[in-house]
Amino acid sequence: MGQFGVSRTVVRDALSRMKAGGWIKSRQGSGSFVSGTGHGNAPGTQGPRHLVGLQFALDILELRVGLESEAAALAAQRRSASDLNHIRNAHDVLQTDLPDENVRALAYLDFHLRIAQGAHSPQYLSALEAMSAAMVSLSVFQRMHAMNARVTWELQEMSEHGEILLSIDRRDSEGARAAMRLHLANSRVRRLAISLETTVADLRRD
């Protein structure tokens, strides 16, 4: 519970509020899981913004896992020296102190698009470009609401991107696939944590 700076009781209350809204379900012996039927998804209903957008964010990440893991593996096999330079340059930009969330979100998108370009499979790139607006929006939202964990998460993300780049550089297709899959799985965990942390903050204000 140290991540949120609150007691177990407050976190339990936050989970109870999310359960009441239909956003998570509990399974005995297994823990809590996201529900796809949160009341905030129903037409004409309202809910906290971080919960209303939660299922959409998780749906996008689920789609990206299959798409980008394979694109990264193909990029490791097919990338040219020029592709690698573009990917490396995009990665270098992400390591700098960018001025705001919007610029960082665009840099994040560019890194992932460069990998898809390196796969030399136009449909992968087209599919990712179709999600680009959602990816930027969700990235901005995550950085604006990360609160206490923001620095830690950004360091984790930098490390994950570095592993993806290293595997593509080495032409290690299995390593690139695994590194991208891990990055997106961790992104899912981070997005879930933001919803919990924001709910905890709401409870502390009540």
C-alpha positions, 0 to 999 in steps of 0.5 A, spaced: 500 500 500 506 504 500 505 506 493 499 510 494 501 512 501 494 510 504 492 504 509 489 498 506 482 500 509 482 506 504 485 501 498 479 496 500 474 502 500 477 504 493 476 497 490 469 497 493 467 503 489 470 500 483 466 494 484 460 498 485 460 501 479 461 495 475 468 496 473 472 490 477 469 483 479 472 479 484 474 472 484 475 468 490 482 465 491 484 469 484 483 477 486 480 482 482 479 483 475 477 488 470 470 488 468 468 490 461 461 492 463 462 498 468 456 502 468 460 508 466 460 504 459 452 504 458 449 510 454 447 516 457 450 514 464 456 518 467 462 516 472 469 518 474 473 520 467 478 515 469 473 509 470 469 511 464 475 511 459 478 505 463 475 499 459 477 503 452 484 504 454 484 496 456 481 494 449 486 498 445 492 495 449 489 488 448 489 490 441 496 493 441 499 487 444 498 482 438 499 487 433 505 490 436 509 484 438 509 481 431 511 488 428 517 488 433 519 481 431 518 483 424 522 489 425 528 485 428 528 481 422 527 486 416 529 493 419 535 496 415 540 500 417 536 506 416 530 503 420 534 502 426 537 509 426 530 512 425 528 507 431 534 509 435 533 517 434 526 516 436 528 512 442 533 518 444 528 523 444 524 519 449 530 519 454 530 527 454 526 532 458 520 533 454 516 540 456 509 537 457 505 531 456 503 532 449 510 532 446 512 526 450 505 522 448 507 524 441 514 522 442 512 515 444 507 514 438 513 516 434 517 510 437 512 505 436 510 507 429 518 507 427 518 500 429 512 498 425 515 502 419 521 497 420 517 491 420 516 493 412 509 490 412 504 496 410 498 493 414 501 493 421 503 500 420 496 502 417 493 499 423 497 502 428 496 509 425 489 508 425 490 508 433 494 513 433 489 519 436 487 514 441 494 512 443 496 519 444 490 521 448 491 515 453 498 517 453 497 524 455 491 521 460 496 516 464 502 521 465 497 527 467 494 522 472 500 518 474 501 522 481 505 519 486 508 513 481 509 517 475 517 518 476 518 510 477 513 509 471 517 513 466 523 510 468 520 503 467 517 505 461 524 507 459 527 501 460 522 497 457 523 501 450 531 500 451 530 492 451 525 493 445 531 497 441 536 492 443 533 486 441 531 490 434 538 492 434 541 485 435 536 482 430 533 478 435 526 477 433 523 473 439 527 478 444 523 483 440 516 480 441 517 478 448 520 485 450 514 489 446 509 484 449 512 485 456 512 493 455 504 493 453 502 488 459 506 493 464 502 499 460 496 495 462 498 494 469 500 502 470 493 504 467 489 499 472 493 502 477 492 509 475 484 508 476 485 505 483 490 511 485 485 516 482 479 513 486 483 513 492 485 520 491 477 521 491 476 517 497 481 522 501 477 528 498 470 525 501 
